[in-house]
Amino acid sequence: MKIVGGRWSNWSGGVTCKPRKIVAPKDEVELAAAVRQAEGPVRAPGTGHSFTPLNASEGGVLIDLAAFKGLKSTDAERRTARLSAATPLWQVGPLLYEKGLGLKNMGDIDRQTLAGVVGTGTHGTGRALKNFSAEVAGFRMVLASGEVVECSPSVNPDIFAAGRTSLGALGVMTEITMSVRPAYKLIEDNFLLPIDELFRRLDELVAANRHFEFFWFPYADVAVCKSLNETDQPAPEPRTAEQMYERGEQGSADQRAFGAINEVLPYAPFLLKQAHKLFSQLMPGTGKVRWSHEIFPSPRTTRFNEMEYALPYANGPDALREVVETIRKRRINTGFPIEYRSVAADDVWMSPFYGRESATIAVHQYHRVDTGRLFDACEAIFRSHQGRPHWGKRHSRTAQELCGLYPKFEEFRAIRRRLDPTAKFLNPHLRAMFE
């Protein structure tokens, strides 16, 4: 948890707050007592990788869950693993690998905690693969009263259904049981495709690969494509958890150059087209074979803010074309690519993928650049395509809009009010959506 001068900041620096109190419980008993006694808003921000004010607690209480890390147990027969909720993803992979296990999917960043990615519905890519929340088989949670509840499909099933993606609005998770599988290796392929050819072949590429995604710098005419598929080819021995952490914190020369160019672009818009063409040519990495937890994430050391929406799968291509056309027509300045992925439908009440197969479109802006022009323009397009926001990324949706996007929205709010009648876990950002 990053605290400087009494102020907390998220990873990008775009969200800050000054809590009245910071609590670092050593165990679940201390956590329950702290939550019971606290006055709101009470938030547990993990590593601060949400770009929204999800965990801002101005004048409230921040909970540091640093003590809640590690692998608790595994069940080979049921293919599940029980982990402490604040275990960072860079540690989860090596811990499971030691037991011959792996997560079914991951996103492209491993800096977050397990509770953070579960609570916000974070995802990877793969048309047949679900997000983190949908792979939760059970969890323990401390409620506003200090009561600790165990939740699964058969124990407190209503809290389980609502709690797998709950934005920390129902309570504080302490342990999470994830569905896992035997450890596996993936082979990565990176290649460039002209945009017109990409869209002609998009469904084919998504169907033919376990994982497929692409990145489009909007002033370029090619896409940087990436696929991952299972393989039996040999792979190097994976890094330790400590080495995975260090890898994610150390920027390469390419990343430093990318950051430097993004410092300049706001003052030199005439360089945009050349920069995007250069980035597109330099971005594809070399093919490689690695164990899954090592190949999914990539180091992301250039700080940014992000907006991402999940759209009905069929709407994805048209929405992306509209986004790029709008950026070009309005000459919006951005040094980052647009990221496009696919995700399977699930049954998690507040998951962006509830009941529908989706395409996700993510737009980024350098952390020193105002996001207004880019994000406002893109969000208007996403709205027109029935888009649901990623809960950890910038959006402006309110309860009135969200209730029409999520069939179980009112059921979720009813459970939230029952579990936390005084709204202890709601800050202003969450109140606008769920109170």
Secondary structure, 3 states (H helix, E strand, C coil): CCEECCEEECCCCCCEECCCEEECCCCHHHHHHHHHHCCCCEECCCCCCCCCCCCCCCCCEEECCCCCCCEEEEECCCCEEEEECCCEHHHHHHHHHCCCEEECCCCCCCCCEHHHHHHHCCCCCECCCCCCHHHEEEEEEECCCCCEEEECCCCCHHHHHHHCCCCCCCCEEEEEEEEEEECCEEEEEEEEEEHHHHHHHHHHHHHHCCEEEEEECCCCCEEEEEEEEEECCCCCCCCCHHHHHHHHHCCCHHHHHHHHHHHHHHHCHHHHHHHHHHHHHHCCCCCEEEEHHHHCCCCCCCCEEEEEEEEEHHHHHHHHHHHHHHHHHCCCCCCCCEEEEEECCECCCCCCCECCCEEEEEEEEECCCCCHHHHHHHHHHHHHCCCEECCCCCCCCCHHHHCCCCCCHHHHHHHHHHHCCCCCCCCHHHHHHHC
